[in-house]
Amino acid sequence: MAPTLDTVLNRALSGADLTPEEGLSLLLTQDLGAIATIRTAADELRSRLVGETVTYVVNRNLNFTNICEQHCSFCAFRRDGDSDGAFWLDWEAMVAKAADGVARGATEICMQGGLNPEAKIDGSSLRYYQRLVSNLKGAFPHLHLHAFSPQEVQFIAREDGLSFPAVITALKTAGVDSMPGTAAEVLDDVVRRILCPEKIDTATWLEIVGLAHRLGLPTTSTMLCGHIETPDQQITHLDRLRTLQQQAVQQQTPTRITEFILLPFVGQQAPKSLRRRVGRDQPILADTLHLTAVSRLYLGHWIPNHQPSWVKLGLAGATEALTWGCNDIGGTLMEEHITTMAGAQGGTCLTVATLQDAIATLERPHQQRDTLYHPISEVMTSEVMATESLKLCLPS
């Protein structure tokens, strides 16, 4: 006989790992009363694991190019090199964007770009990426560089004939501080063959993230949801993330997954084939919140920090997610391009005051954090970054 809803939720609240069957049962229920009970349990588990404080990070996006060799069916960002709207920033422009972020209090640059085969120095992709990093780190040594997904690691390795550990180590040495857990989409190869057939497969994504942990590079984790994937495939994705984190703990790796972020599909400007198949342009908030709660319960204490996407859900939707198991509202995301170009309506940047005001509506305290979830003082941050901005302006 299948366990009751109360039995499953009590197991999660006690710290037990839910089975895939139990997680799927939570996702499949359509009873509004049951979903409300799941929400309450997820919020309670959030409170037990990380408390009442809602965190946020002051960060800036730096998408250095949208020229990309791949053709993912959900992506409205990528361009061919000779097409309208294609861009590839030069070194000075990238440092200038970082300087603008620092001037506005950013402690993190989140840096990703298209897979541009022309982005090389002396025939080497790795040298290009190393210089990209060293330019920014040289100008702003205290700025945390959250950069380059597992897909980009594989791309560099393929282009230069290098191993994954060699690429990760070189990027870390150049100044990369953590790796975005993007390009995960859904960790199920049946889905990936439709969404992103040119991308790395599930096993390669897991391999690269696991290597990053063993080599001392923290990562985040994500799921692109609300498109063609089934509830069963959603649970498979969560289970693979949980197993990956469990392996990191068992192997006593120096770093692990720091957070989980749900990224609901925005299809307004997506390629028509997938847009027609999904049948809508914007995320369904109720479905995303339901999955948010189940994700919190399924990942349990293994990945304690959960974040919604205000860019995709809007600030009101993201604030609502803070009552469904999330404890972090994300970042200021100065100059967000990728989701906005897909037709998202959340905007491209929010101020710290706007994030704080949203958190205040829940009557919960707020706290600025760094990328790795250490609390930081806003006064200390402004002093450090002001000093680095001054150094950048001084003659050499």
Secondary structure, 3 states (H helix, E strand, C coil): CCCCHHHHHHHHHCCCCCCHHHHHHHHHCCCHHHHHHHHHHHHHHHHHHHCCCEEEECEEEEECECECCCCCCCCCCCECCCCCCCCECCHHHHHHHHHHHHHCCCCEEEEECCCCCCCCECCEHHHHHHHHHHHHHHHCCCCEEEECCHHHHHHHHHHHCCCHHHHHHHHHHHCCCEECCCCCCCCCHHHHHHHCCCCCCHHHHHHHHHHHHHCCCCEEEEEEECCCCCHHHHHHHHHHHHHHHHHHHHCCCCCCEEEEEEEECCCCCCCHHHHHHHCCCCCCHHHHHHHHHHHHHHHCCCCCCEECCHHHHHHHHHHHHCCCCCCEEEECCECCCHHHHCCCCCCCCCCHHHHHHHHHCCCCCEEEECCCCCECCHHHHHHHHHHHHHHHHCCC
